[in-house]
Amino acid sequence: MSNSEITSYIDRLHSLENEKQQAAEMIKELKAEAKSNGFDAEAIAEVVKRMMMKEERLKKLRAKEDAARLYAESKGQLRLF
């Protein structure tokens, strides 16, 4: 491995970390903007999170939520949902 090769990896990783930091700040600002306009920023983030989930993970999450809802209903606790 050459010195220029390792330097290239370091520089590329550094650049990506900077981009990640900038993206995180932009996400924070966007959530604040949504909230200031009366939207639930956490609900929006949850929608995006689910949009990014793989189908198998999403199916497992839905099955878990369905089971919890069923159990709550059997205990007369639908108010939890």
N, C-alpha and C positions, 0 to 999 in steps of 0.2 A: 504494500500500500504506500503510495507516494504522499508526500507532504501536501501537495496541491489537492489530492483527492480528499484527504481528511479535512482540509480547510474548506473545501467545497461543501462537504456534509455539514460542517459546523455552521457555515454561513447560511445554508438553506434552512437548517433547523431554526436558527436564530430568526430568520425572516418569517418562517411559519409561526413561531411563537409570538412574534410581534403582531402578525395578522390575527392570530387567535385573541390576543389581548384587545385589539381594536374592535374585533367582532363582539366580544363580550361587553365592551362599553356601549356599542351601538345597540345591542340587545337590551341592555339596561335602560337606555334612553327611550327605546321604542316602547318598552313596557310602561315606563313613566308617562309617556305620551298617551298611550291607550287608556291608562288609569285616569289621567286628567280629562279625558273625553268621556268618562263615565263607564268604561268597559272594565271587566274583571280580567286583569292582566294574567293572573294565575290560571284562569280558565282557558285563556287564549294559549298560554304556554302548554297546558295539558293537551289541547287539540293538536298542536304542532308535535308534541312528544309522541302522541298516538299515531300521527301521520307518518312519523319516521320509524315506527316499530315494524319489525318483520311480521308477516301475517301469522306465523305460529305463535309468537309472543302475544300478539293481540288476541288471538283465540283463547289462550290460557288466561289472560287478564279478564276477558269477558266471562269465561266459565267461572272464574273465582268470584266475580261480582254477582253473577246470577245465583250462585250457591249462597253467598252471603245474604242476598235479598230474600231468597227462599227461607233461609233460617230465621231471618229477622221477622218475616211475615208469620212464620209458625209461632213466634213468641209474641205476636201482636206489636211488633216494633217497627212497622214500616216507616215511621217517622224518621228512622235513621237513614232513609234513602230519599 
